[in-house]
Amino acid sequence: MVLLRFLLVAFNVVVITFLIYNMIDVVQRPPERTKKLIIIIGGLFLLLAPLGIFFGLFTPTFQYFIIYPIAIGLFIYLTKKL
């Protein structure tokens, strides 16, 4: 159980760092303001999920481990399409 918790924390640290990096990269790009706003709002929602787990607002479930990587993949796709 300790190993699983450590892997969850390590995964979330990597994801949070990656999300912040991509959001900063999107802000510096020249696309339309509305596209930037959508990506920034989506990135903030994705940042709130692991922070909610760290602060104990909700517990990680099986659905989290399935849906969260898909959402991260969609976020990466959106940031690369700009």
C-alpha positions in Angstrom: 0.0 0.0 0.0 2.9 2.3 0.8 4.4 1.7 -2.7 1.1 2.4 -4.4 0.7 5.7 -2.5 4.3 6.7 -3.4 3.6 5.9 -7.1 0.4 7.9 -7.0 2.3 10.9 -5.5 5.2 10.6 -8.0 2.7 10.4 -10.9 0.8 13.4 -9.7 4.0 15.5 -9.3 5.0 14.7 -12.8 1.6 15.5 -14.2 1.3 18.8 -12.2 4.7 19.9 -13.5 3.8 19.0 -17.0 0.5 20.8 -16.9 2.0 24.0 -15.5 4.7 23.9 -18.2 2.1 23.4 -21.0 -0.1 26.2 -19.6 2.8 28.6 -19.5 3.8 27.6 -23.0 0.2 28.2 -24.2 0.1 31.6 -22.7 3.3 32.6 -24.5 2.0 31.4 -27.9 0.1 33.7 -30.3 -3.3 31.9 -30.8 -6.6 33.5 -30.2 -7.5 34.6 -26.7 -10.6 32.3 -26.5 -8.5 29.2 -27.3 -6.0 30.1 -24.7 -8.8 30.6 -22.1 -10.3 27.2 -22.8 -6.9 25.5 -22.5 -6.0 27.4 -19.3 -9.4 26.5 -17.7 -9.0 22.9 -18.7 -5.5 22.8 -17.3 -6.7 24.3 -14.0 -9.4 21.6 -13.6 -6.8 19.0 -14.3 -4.6 20.6 -11.6 -7.4 20.6 -9.1 -7.9 16.8 -9.3 -4.6 15.7 -7.8 -4.6 18.6 -5.3 -8.0 17.5 -4.1 -6.5 14.0 -3.4 -3.5 15.5 -1.6 -5.8 17.7 0.6 -8.1 14.8 1.3 -11.2 16.3 -0.5 -11.8 13.0 -2.2 -10.1 9.6 -2.5 -8.6 8.2 -5.6 -10.8 5.5 -7.2 -10.4 3.2 -10.1 -12.3 5.7 -12.3 -9.7 8.3 -11.4 -6.9 6.1 -12.7 -8.8 5.5 -16.0 -10.3 8.9 -16.7 -7.4 11.1 -15.6 -4.8 9.8 -18.1 -7.3 10.2 -20.9 -8.0 13.8 -19.8 -4.2 14.5 -19.7 -3.9 13.0 -23.2 -6.7 15.2 -24.5 -5.1 18.2 -22.9 -1.8 17.4 -24.6 -3.6 17.0 -27.9 -5.2 20.4 -27.5 -2.0 22.1 -26.6 -0.1 20.5 -29.6 -2.9 21.5 -32.0 -2.4 25.2 -31.4 
